Amino acid sequence: MNTQDYIALEEKYGAHNYHPLDVVITRGEGVWVYDVDGKKYLDCLSAYSALNQGHVHPQILNALLEQAKKITLTSRAFRNDQLPLLYKELSEMTGYDMSLPMNSGAEAVETAVKLVRKWAYRVKGVPRHQAEIITAAGNFHGRTTTIVSFSTEPSYRDDFGPFTPGFITVPYGDASAIEKAITKNTAAVLLEPIQGEGGVIIPPAGYLKKVAEICRKNNVLFAADEIQTGLGRTGKLFACEYEGVRPDIVIVGKALAGGFYPVSAILADKSILGLFTPGEHGSTFGGNPLAAAVARAALAVIRDEKLAERAEKMGTYFMEQLAEIPSPHVKEVRGKGLLIGVELKPSAGGARRFCEAMQKKGILAKETHENVIRFAPPLIIEKDTIDWALPSVREVLNMK
Ligand SMILES: *Cc1c(COP(=O)(O)O)cnc(C)c1O
């Protein structure tokens, strides 16, 4: 079977809820992936930052294989000998008292929504079922019906109502808009420190700090969705650290399992996360021993290979080099660490054709929001590899 055969099968038998580049990947190693024709590509998407550690990291692979031979699933009806160690290591690494594991990022966001509502009723004293959560325009928090209820992206939500009430939308990057939106029923503010899917949107300096202060002053929880920005991607363990902000709740996913397995979690202190009691929340697969073993290895790699520091160093270099490329199409290059967006002018004709042109040159990147090309390679990328990619990027950014 060749590339076209696989694509034909996928188009015929699969739902068309994605518009992938026409590359059929069969193997990956580090920052590289290989298609079914044997062609090699630099992965500049990292599965939306789920592959911070690179493809098939040997240490995580080993943890997966060893654990898979022993026990993979117990359900939380019984305890297992991996989850407690994941809890402890997550707490030691992040400084939060506790965590609650789920599988997909969307489930972790749902978990945070439930938790802040419970906190509002049991601690803050909001009348039952009146809690409000403030969210930002342009957000991406996942695809469940509750989460798309507070999306502002028409394609994410238009045909999927009726929607879950209790969410207020304010413009992203405007702290005073949050202050004005707070009522006596506000449970939490839920934000991404950088809007990744929204087009690598970086809020004005001081925004997160101000939001955290406003939340504290008004007895409102601050929940940060660091599913894409967290675990080293932006050059710190969490992007909120750039402003010295410690959110009440941090949501992680994606790189938490280095691409081997869906593992997500929320992190918080005991005064908040301690509110859940048996029966109120759960997941058959959440916290299973295979997931926990994989996540433990994925976290060890982030720590031992100093991936946040690498992201800071390599990201600064990559972004400087991208910004120096003369191009009639580029409006702005922005980012933090190795989460970089190249925004094209409206006259460029959309980012998709540039991604297709880079694919031909052996670089896989994906457009986000029509006009932005996102560059987010695995954090293990070397300077030589960036230097290898730059001439091709330069050529593509100068095509007609
Ligand atoms: C990817 C992502 C999610 C959703 O994660 P899934 O695992 O796809 O459910 C939520 N929030 C942010 C910021 C993300 O980037």
The ligand as a Gaussian input file, in Angstrom:
#p B3LYP/6-31G(d) Opt

LIG

0 1
 C       -5.070000      20.084000      23.527000
 C       -5.647000      20.988000      24.537000
 C       -6.777000      20.620000      25.294000
 C       -7.548000      19.339000      25.049000
 O       -6.789000      18.200000      25.214000
 P       -7.336000      16.793000      24.603000
 O       -6.366000      15.788000      25.114000
 O       -7.309000      16.945000      23.120000
 O       -8.715000      16.600000      25.108000
 C       -7.220000      21.489000      26.265000
 N       -6.609000      22.663000      26.481000
 C       -5.524000      23.049000      25.768000
 C       -4.874000      24.372000      26.065000
 C       -5.023000      22.244000      24.758000
 O       -3.977000      22.651000      24.026000

